[in-house]
């Protein structure tokens, strides 16, 4: 009964995730999951960790933090881990982004950002993308408490070069710049190398996409020690055991198996290029993506109509009922066979 709700609950507009179908035979191209399985080393590591299930996991996840640090070239104390990058970002909003001046982020972006602002009571302003759906760094030269950018952006897939992120951090030395790199491994430049010389930069990543571990829920942030300490203080006031032993073991193995990672991400990037080309031939405008999805609209069909007709034929894509992008479809890059099936169906709908 709503009479027991806290006041904030009445004002929340919760995030709506992509559909997870309950029946078999559906081609899921709507939630940006990796179409390939995780490294076999991940499965072996998880199996070997099951004998520790009766014990609490390491609250500091030292093994994982050390593995991430070695992989990214930072110190373990500059790494924070959590249940997917969503939890890492949630702690970031609470620990670092709640100030008097507004937080800035794009108007077309990950729709969890305004949800977190509502949950934590954070003032924010949405900065419009330009006509080509790109982030323009100059548009962020305005009073603010912090800046949050996904890079590549979602749902557009367009990425900024590292040089632009560094310019943004340099122009705002007294404001925190948070870069959400959920899709960075599919061809974009990570801002992690900039952390050492910018104490106002925090970079978040996830193992859900490029490491094929969406079901394991592991994410992390990299920043200088004061930023990480703030996240730890919030985490330890909320849940001192965020990652289970299976998640820690699987994540460590995934990061260490670089050969598997490189092979699968290269396959996805090659499929993305082929998919974008095929969609263009069918009359779609396809934005230049550096993610594991493409964002495209047809010149003669509405996005809602195409999404509905594809769903009837067993293919799920993501459609957003939002101004400026209501005719776009966000299409996850699947296997070669799944992409071919999508193109076949779209060709029949034209």
C-alpha positions in Angstrom: 0.0 0.0 0.0 1.4 3.3 -1.1 0.6 5.0 2.3 3.7 3.4 3.7 6.0 4.8 1.0 8.8 7.2 1.8 8.2 10.6 0.0 10.9 10.1 -2.6 9.2 6.9 -3.9 6.2 8.8 -5.1 8.4 11.0 -7.4 10.6 8.2 -8.9 10.4 7.2 -12.6 12.3 3.9 -12.5 14.6 2.8 -15.2 13.0 0.4 -17.8 15.4 -2.3 -18.9 15.2 -4.0 -22.3 12.7 -6.9 -22.6 13.9 -10.3 -21.5 11.7 -12.8 -23.4 10.2 -15.8 -21.6 10.0 -18.1 -24.6 12.7 -19.8 -26.7 13.6 -19.1 -30.3 13.8 -15.3 -29.9 16.8 -13.5 -31.4 17.7 -10.9 -28.7 19.3 -7.8 -30.2 17.8 -5.4 -27.7 20.0 -5.4 -24.6 23.6 -5.2 -25.9 24.6 -8.6 -24.5 27.6 -10.3 -26.0 26.5 -12.9 -28.5 29.4 -15.2 -27.6 30.0 -17.2 -24.4 32.6 -16.1 -21.8 36.1 -17.5 -21.8 36.2 -21.2 -20.9 38.7 -20.2 -18.2 35.8 -18.2 -16.6 33.7 -21.3 -16.3 36.5 -23.3 -14.8 37.3 -20.6 -12.3 33.7 -20.3 -11.2 33.5 -24.1 -10.8 36.6 -24.2 -8.7 35.3 -21.4 -6.4 32.1 -23.2 -5.4 33.8 -24.8 -2.4 33.9 -21.4 -0.8 30.2 -20.6 -1.1 29.7 -21.2 2.7 32.1 -18.4 3.5 31.7 -14.7 3.1 33.6 -13.3 0.1 36.6 -11.0 0.4 34.9 -7.6 1.2 37.7 -5.8 -0.6 37.9 -8.1 -3.6 41.7 -7.7 -3.5 42.3 -10.4 -6.2 40.0 -8.7 -8.6 41.3 -5.2 -7.9 44.9 -6.4 -8.4 44.0 -8.0 -11.6 42.2 -4.9 -13.0 45.1 -2.7 -11.8 47.7 -4.9 -13.6 45.6 -4.9 -16.7 45.0 -1.1 -16.8 48.4 0.1 -15.5 47.1 1.6 -12.2 47.6 0.8 -8.6 45.1 -1.5 -6.8 44.1 1.3 -4.5 42.9 3.3 -7.5 40.4 0.6 -8.4 36.8 0.3 -7.1 34.6 -2.8 -7.9 30.9 -3.4 -7.6 27.9 -5.3 -9.0 28.0 -4.1 -12.6 28.9 -0.6 -13.6 25.3 0.4 -12.6 26.1 -0.1 -8.9 29.4 1.6 -9.4 27.7 4.6 -10.9 25.0 4.6 -8.2 27.7 4.9 -5.6 29.3 7.6 -7.7 26.1 9.6 -7.8 25.8 9.4 -4.1 29.4 9.9 -3.1 30.6 12.4 -5.6 27.9 14.1 -7.7 25.5 15.6 -5.1 26.3 19.3 -4.8 24.6 22.6 -5.1 25.4 23.3 -8.7 23.9 21.0 -11.4 25.4 17.8 -12.8 25.7 17.9 -16.6 25.1 15.0 -19.0 23.8 14.6 -22.6 20.1 14.8 -23.4 20.3 11.6 -25.4 22.2 9.1 -23.2 21.9 6.2 -20.8 18.5 6.7 -19.3 19.6 5.5 -15.8 21.3 8.9 -15.2 18.1 10.9 -14.6 16.8 8.0 -12.6 19.7 8.2 -10.2 19.3 12.0 -10.0 15.7 11.5 -8.9 16.6 8.8 -6.4 19.4 10.8 -4.7 18.0 14.3 -5.2 20.7 15.5 -7.5 20.2 18.7 -9.6 21.0 18.1 -13.2 20.9 19.7 -16.6 20.7 17.8 -19.9 23.1 19.2 -22.6 21.7 18.6 -26.1 23.7 16.6 -28.6 24.3 18.4 -31.8 22.3 17.8 -35.0 24.6 14.8 -35.9 23.9 13.3 -32.4 27.4 14.0 -31.2 28.7 15.4 -27.9 30.3 18.8 -28.3 32.8 19.5 -25.5 32.3 23.3 -25.9 28.6 22.9 -24.9 29.8 21.9 -21.4 31.5 25.2 -20.7 28.9 26.3 -18.2 28.5 26.4 -14.4 28.2 22.9 -13.0 29.3 20.6 -10.2 30.3 17.8 -12.4 30.1 16.3 -15.9 29.1 12.8 -16.8 29.7 11.4 -20.2 29.3 7.9 -21.6 32.0 7.2 -24.1 31.0 5.7 -26.5 27.6 7.3 -25.9 24.5 5.2 -25.6 22.3 4.7 -27.4 24.1 6.5 -30.3 27.3 4.5 -30.2 29.4 7.6 -31.1 32.7 8.0 -29.3 34.9 11.0 -28.4 38.6 10.6 -28.9 40.8 10.5 -25.7 42.1 14.0 -26.6 38.6 15.4 -26.2 38.2 13.8 -22.8 41.5 15.2 -21.6 40.5 18.7 -22.9 37.3 18.4 -20.9 39.1 17.4 -17.7 41.7 20.2 -18.2 39.0 22.8 -18.7 37.2 21.8 -15.6 39.9 21.3 -12.9 37.5 22.0 -10.1 34.7 19.8 -11.3 34.6 16.0 -11.4 34.5 14.4 -14.9 33.0 10.9 -14.9 33.4 8.9 -18.1 31.2 5.8 -18.4 33.1 3.4 -20.7 30.6 0.5 -20.8 31.3 0.0 -24.5 34.8 1.3 -24.8 36.4 -2.1 -25.7 34.6 -2.1 -29.1 37.0 0.4 -30.8 37.0 3.5 -28.7 39.9 5.1 -26.8 39.8 4.6 -23.0 40.4 7.6 -20.7 42.1 5.4 -18.1 45.6 6.6 -19.1 44.6 10.1 -18.2 43.7 9.3 -14.6 47.3 9.7 -13.4 47.5 13.4 -14.4 43.9 14.4 -13.7 42.6 14.1 -10.1 39.2 15.2 -11.3 38.7 12.2 -13.6 36.8 8.9 -12.8 36.4 6.2 -15.4 33.8 3.4 -15.0 33.8 0.1 -17.0 31.9 -3.1 -17.0 32.6 -6.8 -17.7 29.0 -7.3 -18.9 29.6 -6.4 -22.6 33.0 -7.1 -23.9 33.8 -9.9 -21.4 30.4 -11.6 -21.9 29.6 -11.5 -18.2 26.3 -9.7 -18.0 24.9 -12.4 -15.8 27.7 -12.2 -13.3 27.3 -8.4 -12.6 30.8 -7.0 -12.3 31.9 -3.4 -12.9 34.7 -1.2 -11.7 35.9 2.4 -11.5 39.4 3.8 -11.8 40.5 7.1 -10.3 42.9 8.7 -8.0 42.8 7.6 -4.4 40.5 10.3 -2.9 37.8 9.5 -5.4 38.0 5.8 -4.8 38.0 6.3 -1.0 34.7 8.2 -1.4 33.2 5.3 -3.2 34.4 2.8 -0.6 32.9 4.9 2.2 29.5 4.8 0.6 29.8 1.1 -0.3 30.8 0.1 3.2 27.9 2.1 4.5 25.5 0.2 2.2 26.9 -3.3 1.6 30.3 -4.4 2.7 30.2 -7.6 0.6 29.1 -6.4 -2.8 30.7 -9.1 -5.0 30.3 -12.9 -4.3 33.2 -15.3 -4.5 31.9 -16.7 -7.9 31.8 -13.2 -9.4 35.3 -12.4 -8.2 36.7 -15.7 -9.5 35.0 -15.4 -12.9 36.0 -11.8 -13.4 39.6 -12.4 -12.6 39.7 -15.2 -15.1 38.0 -13.1 -17.8 40.4 -10.3 -17.5 43.4 -12.7 -17.6 42.2 -14.5 -20.7 43.2 -11.7 -23.1 43.3 -14.0 -26.2 39.6 -14.9 -25.8 38.7 -11.3 -25.2 40.5 -10.1 -28.3 39.1 -12.8 -30.5 35.5 -12.2 -29.6 35.6 -8.4 -29.6 37.2 -8.4 -33.1 34.4 -10.7 -34.3 31.8 -8.3 -33.0 33.5 -5.3 -34.5 33.7 -7.0 -37.9 30.0 -8.0 -37.6 29.2 -4.4 -36.7 30.8 -3.1 -39.9 28.9 -5.7 -42.0 25.6 -5.0 -40.3 26.0 -1.2 -40.7 26.7 -1.7 -44.4 23.8 -4.0 -45.0 21.4 -1.6 -43.1 22.6 1.3 -45.2 21.9 -0.6 -48.4 18.3 -1.1 -47.1 17.8 2.7 -46.7 18.8 3.2 -43.1 20.8 6.1 -41.8 23.3 4.4 -39.5 25.3 6.5 -37.0 29.0 5.7 -36.7 29.2 3.3 -33.8 32.2 2.3 -31.6 30.0 0.1 -29.5 28.5 -3.4 -29.8 25.4 -2.0 -31.3 24.3 0.3 -34.1 21.8 3.1 -33.9 19.8 3.5 -37.1 16.6 4.9 -38.6 14.9 4.1 -41.9 14.0 6.9 -44.2 10.5 5.5 -44.9 9.4 3.6 -41.8 8.9 4.6 -38.2 11.0 3.1 -35.5 8.0 1.9 -33.5 6.5 0.1 -36.6 9.7 -1.6 -37.5 10.4 -2.7 -33.9 6.8 -4.1 -33.6 7.0 -6.0 -37.0 10.4 -7.5 -36.1 9.1 -8.6 -32.7 6.2 -10.4 -34.4 8.8 -12.3 -36.4 10.9 -13.3 -33.4 13.6 -10.5 -33.4 13.9 -8.0 -30.5 15.5 -4.6 -31.0 15.4 -1.6 -28.7 13.1 1.3 -29.5 13.0 4.5 -27.4 9.8 6.6 -27.3 11.8 9.8 -26.8 11.9 13.1 -28.7 14.7 13.2 -31.4 15.3 9.5 -31.5 11.8 8.0 -31.7 12.5 6.8 -35.3 15.8 5.1 -34.4 16.3 1.5 -33.5 19.2 0.4 -31.3 20.3 -2.9 -32.6 22.8 -5.1 -30.8 25.5 -6.8 -32.9 24.7 -10.5 -32.7 26.4 -13.4 -34.3 26.9 -13.4 -38.0 23.8 -15.7 -38.3 21.6 -13.5 -36.2 22.6 -10.4 -38.1 21.9 -12.1 -41.4 18.5 -13.1 -40.1 17.7 -9.5 -39.1 18.7 -8.2 -42.6 16.6 -10.9 -44.3 13.6 -9.9 -42.3 14.1 -6.2 -42.9 14.5 -6.8 -46.6 11.1 -8.5 -46.5 9.5 -5.5 -44.7 10.7 -2.9 -47.2 
